[in-house]
Amino acid sequence: MTETVLLVGGGGREHAVARALADSDCSLYAAAGNRNPGIASLADGFETLDTTNPTAVRTYAEEIDATLAVVGPESPLEAGVADALDDAGVYAFGPQQNEARIETDKGFQRRFMERNDIPGLPDFEEFTDSEAACAFIDEYDGDLVVKPAGLTGGKGVRVIGDQVTAAEAKEYIRESDHDRLVLEERLVGEEFTVQALVANGDVRVTPAVQDHKRAYEGDEGPNTGGMGSYSDATLELPFMDRADYLEAVDILEATVDALEGYKGVLYGQFMLTAEGVKVVEFNARFGDPEAMNTLPVMETDLLDVLVAARDGEALPQLQFQSAATVCKYAVPDGYPADPEAGAKVQIDPESAGAATLFYASVDEREDGIYTTTSRSFAVVGVADSITDAEAITTEALERAGTDGLRVRWDIGKADLVQSRIDHMAELRGE
């Protein structure tokens, strides 16, 4: 039978999922709080609704007779949208609310790792009292990372010794309205991500990706939802070796075993340190931007994964092009602290040339597409090398123009990638 798939979410990540399903034997429908023009052009139907309202999502799924669903963002997972879909007989490829706590509650995440002896756990403490947290900073021998326990869209973390001083961190704690905080040792190394498709006890991993959270060139400025990312033509990244990648996979597999019945994407954000791989955090869905690196080079039909997951079968082994990818986001001027909305987006799929365009948070009007206050669109280049993929991405952005927008042009550049290699060599004493 032809499957009817409901895609929940309207960002760049979901546009990548829609593209991955567009040529499959399925009818694709989408529901999001914003009308993403890229998704709308690929879908048979698009409903604008509150994706954190499980009843609204379930009602739309029933209206279209959905047989499968993919829940993209973390907020609907936290709200129990996957639970509501599963209860309605629509298999949701995404964890239910309780399992999604591996992302949505950082305190639970760290306690879960500790309780189940998951490798890669940093030293940590959880606090509900701000003054106790501040006292811990004064007492701790070394730098710490301050993390609100709940979701913050990638913008809530403060790193002492990098982003802020100890005094600034304590001021942030005292002024914040977060009821729980996790303080953990600052990990020094290079971050990378491995995403896994998970169901029926199977863990199917994807190539490593490095995201760039900091807003400005040279890894300066505040954290963002992610300014862009790159992957190599191999499973690992240039600053890693295969053993490092496999160590991260072992951590993912141990986590899935402990979660018992997890389904969907499990995204491990790791830090490669001189002592090995440590866990920065887990996410319960595809990364954004990392999905835009992974899905365009995945040769296995995503629909085949979804159907096997629902039917209780072994997930297909994933096959990928031997190609590198570079993704760069265009964001409004002032993002993330004081973004300016309303700039007209000049790029379209035709003007992207050899690159692939993924719309994210934009406003489609009668006279064109305009920026909002979040990340606007991403452009992805695919080539035999990171250098060539970066050139494709840059050419597309330069040709289209970025008036009223900002791009981290250094992502994927040879000197920045080499600095990662040199950094790890120095940490390892090579």
LINNOR-V340565 format. One record per residue. N is the residue number from 1. RES is the residue in one small letter. SS is DSSP state (2 for helix, 1 for strand, 0 for the rest). Layout:
BEGIN
N_RES_SS ; N_RES_SS
END
This chain:
BEGIN
1_m_0 ; 2_t_0 ; 3_e_1 ; 4_t_1 ; 5_v_1 ; 6_l_1 ; 7_l_1 ; 8_v_1 ; 9_g_0 ; 10_g_0 ; 11_g_0 ; 12_g_2 ; 13_r_2 ; 14_e_2 ; 15_h_2 ; 16_a_2 ; 17_v_2 ; 18_a_2 ; 19_r_2 ; 20_a_2 ; 21_l_2 ; 22_a_2 ; 23_d_0 ; 24_s_0 ; 25_d_0 ; 26_c_1 ; 27_s_1 ; 28_l_1 ; 29_y_1 ; 30_a_1 ; 31_a_1 ; 32_a_1 ; 33_g_0 ; 34_n_0 ; 35_r_0 ; 36_n_0 ; 37_p_2 ; 38_g_2 ; 39_i_2 ; 40_a_2 ; 41_s_2 ; 42_l_2 ; 43_a_0 ; 44_d_0 ; 45_g_1 ; 46_f_1 ; 47_e_1 ; 48_t_1 ; 49_l_0 ; 50_d_0 ; 51_t_0 ; 52_t_0 ; 53_n_0 ; 54_p_2 ; 55_t_2 ; 56_a_2 ; 57_v_2 ; 58_r_2 ; 59_t_2 ; 60_y_2 ; 61_a_2 ; 62_e_2 ; 63_e_2 ; 64_i_0 ; 65_d_0 ; 66_a_0 ; 67_t_0 ; 68_l_1 ; 69_a_1 ; 70_v_1 ; 71_v_1 ; 72_g_0 ; 73_p_0 ; 74_e_2 ; 75_s_2 ; 76_p_2 ; 77_l_2 ; 78_e_2 ; 79_a_2 ; 80_g_0 ; 81_v_2 ; 82_a_2 ; 83_d_2 ; 84_a_2 ; 85_l_2 ; 86_d_2 ; 87_d_2 ; 88_a_0 ; 89_g_0 ; 90_v_0 ; 91_y_1 ; 92_a_1 ; 93_f_1 ; 94_g_0 ; 95_p_0 ; 96_q_0 ; 97_q_0 ; 98_n_0 ; 99_e_0 ; 100_a_0 ; 101_r_2 ; 102_i_2 ; 103_e_2 ; 104_t_2 ; 105_d_0 ; 106_k_2 ; 107_g_2 ; 108_f_2 ; 109_q_2 ; 110_r_2 ; 111_r_2 ; 112_f_2 ; 113_m_2 ; 114_e_2 ; 115_r_2 ; 116_n_0 ; 117_d_0 ; 118_i_0 ; 119_p_0 ; 120_g_0 ; 121_l_0 ; 122_p_0 ; 123_d_0 ; 124_f_1 ; 125_e_1 ; 126_e_1 ; 127_f_1 ; 128_t_0 ; 129_d_0 ; 130_s_2 ; 131_e_2 ; 132_a_2 ; 133_a_2 ; 134_c_2 ; 135_a_2 ; 136_f_2 ; 137_i_2 ; 138_d_2 ; 139_e_2 ; 140_y_0 ; 141_d_0 ; 142_g_0 ; 143_d_0 ; 144_l_1 ; 145_v_1 ; 146_v_1 ; 147_k_1 ; 148_p_1 ; 149_a_0 ; 150_g_0 ; 151_l_0 ; 152_t_0 ; 153_g_0 ; 154_g_0 ; 155_k_0 ; 156_g_0 ; 157_v_0 ; 158_r_1 ; 159_v_1 ; 160_i_1 ; 161_g_0 ; 162_d_0 ; 163_q_0 ; 164_v_1 ; 165_t_0 ; 166_a_2 ; 167_a_2 ; 168_e_2 ; 169_a_2 ; 170_k_2 ; 171_e_2 ; 172_y_2 ; 173_i_2 ; 174_r_2 ; 175_e_2 ; 176_s_0 ; 177_d_0 ; 178_h_0 ; 179_d_0 ; 180_r_0 ; 181_l_1 ; 182_v_1 ; 183_l_1 ; 184_e_1 ; 185_e_1 ; 186_r_0 ; 187_l_0 ; 188_v_0 ; 189_g_0 ; 190_e_1 ; 191_e_1 ; 192_f_1 ; 193_t_1 ; 194_v_1 ; 195_q_1 ; 196_a_1 ; 197_l_1 ; 198_v_1 ; 199_a_1 ; 200_n_0 ; 201_g_0 ; 202_d_1 ; 203_v_1 ; 204_r_1 ; 205_v_1 ; 206_t_0 ; 207_p_0 ; 208_a_0 ; 209_v_1 ; 210_q_1 ; 211_d_1 ; 212_h_0 ; 213_k_0 ; 214_r_1 ; 215_a_1 ; 216_y_1 ; 217_e_2 ; 218_g_2 ; 219_d_2 ; 220_e_1 ; 221_g_1 ; 222_p_1 ; 223_n_1 ; 224_t_0 ; 225_g_0 ; 226_g_0 ; 227_m_0 ; 228_g_1 ; 229_s_1 ; 230_y_1 ; 231_s_1 ; 232_d_0 ; 233_a_0 ; 234_t_0 ; 235_l_0 ; 236_e_0 ; 237_l_0 ; 238_p_0 ; 239_f_0 ; 240_m_0 ; 241_d_0 ; 242_r_2 ; 243_a_2 ; 244_d_2 ; 245_y_2 ; 246_l_2 ; 247_e_2 ; 248_a_2 ; 249_v_2 ; 250_d_2 ; 251_i_2 ; 252_l_2 ; 253_e_2 ; 254_a_2 ; 255_t_2 ; 256_v_2 ; 257_d_2 ; 258_a_2 ; 259_l_2 ; 260_e_0 ; 261_g_0 ; 262_y_0 ; 263_k_0 ; 264_g_1 ; 265_v_1 ; 266_l_1 ; 267_y_1 ; 268_g_1 ; 269_q_1 ; 270_f_1 ; 271_m_1 ; 272_l_1 ; 273_t_1 ; 274_a_0 ; 275_e_0 ; 276_g_1 ; 277_v_1 ; 278_k_1 ; 279_v_1 ; 280_v_1 ; 281_e_1 ; 282_f_1 ; 283_n_1 ; 284_a_0 ; 285_r_0 ; 286_f_0 ; 287_g_0 ; 288_d_0 ; 289_p_0 ; 290_e_2 ; 291_a_2 ; 292_m_2 ; 293_n_2 ; 294_t_2 ; 295_l_2 ; 296_p_2 ; 297_v_2 ; 298_m_1 ; 299_e_0 ; 300_t_0 ; 301_d_0 ; 302_l_2 ; 303_l_2 ; 304_d_2 ; 305_v_2 ; 306_l_2 ; 307_v_2 ; 308_a_2 ; 309_a_2 ; 310_r_2 ; 311_d_0 ; 312_g_0 ; 313_e_0 ; 314_a_0 ; 315_l_0 ; 316_p_0 ; 317_q_0 ; 318_l_0 ; 319_q_0 ; 320_f_1 ; 321_q_0 ; 322_s_0 ; 323_a_0 ; 324_a_1 ; 325_t_1 ; 326_v_1 ; 327_c_1 ; 328_k_1 ; 329_y_1 ; 330_a_1 ; 331_v_1 ; 332_p_1 ; 333_d_0 ; 334_g_0 ; 335_y_0 ; 336_p_0 ; 337_a_0 ; 338_d_0 ; 339_p_0 ; 340_e_0 ; 341_a_0 ; 342_g_0 ; 343_a_0 ; 344_k_1 ; 345_v_0 ; 346_q_0 ; 347_i_0 ; 348_d_0 ; 349_p_0 ; 350_e_0 ; 351_s_0 ; 352_a_0 ; 353_g_0 ; 354_a_0 ; 355_a_0 ; 356_t_1 ; 357_l_1 ; 358_f_1 ; 359_y_1 ; 360_a_0 ; 361_s_0 ; 362_v_1 ; 363_d_1 ; 364_e_1 ; 365_r_1 ; 366_e_0 ; 367_d_0 ; 368_g_1 ; 369_i_1 ; 370_y_1 ; 371_t_1 ; 372_t_0 ; 373_t_0 ; 374_s_0 ; 375_r_0 ; 376_s_0 ; 377_f_1 ; 378_a_1 ; 379_v_1 ; 380_v_1 ; 381_g_1 ; 382_v_1 ; 383_a_1 ; 384_d_0 ; 385_s_0 ; 386_i_2 ; 387_t_2 ; 388_d_2 ; 389_a_2 ; 390_e_2 ; 391_a_2 ; 392_i_2 ; 393_t_2 ; 394_t_2 ; 395_e_2 ; 396_a_2 ; 397_l_2 ; 398_e_2 ; 399_r_2 ; 400_a_2 ; 401_g_0 ; 402_t_0 ; 403_d_0 ; 404_g_0 ; 405_l_1 ; 406_r_1 ; 407_v_1 ; 408_r_0 ; 409_w_0 ; 410_d_0 ; 411_i_0 ; 412_g_0 ; 413_k_0 ; 414_a_2 ; 415_d_2 ; 416_l_2 ; 417_v_2 ; 418_q_2 ; 419_s_2 ; 420_r_2 ; 421_i_2 ; 422_d_2 ; 423_h_2 ; 424_m_2 ; 425_a_2 ; 426_e_2 ; 427_l_2 ; 428_r_0 ; 429_g_0 ; 430_e_0
END
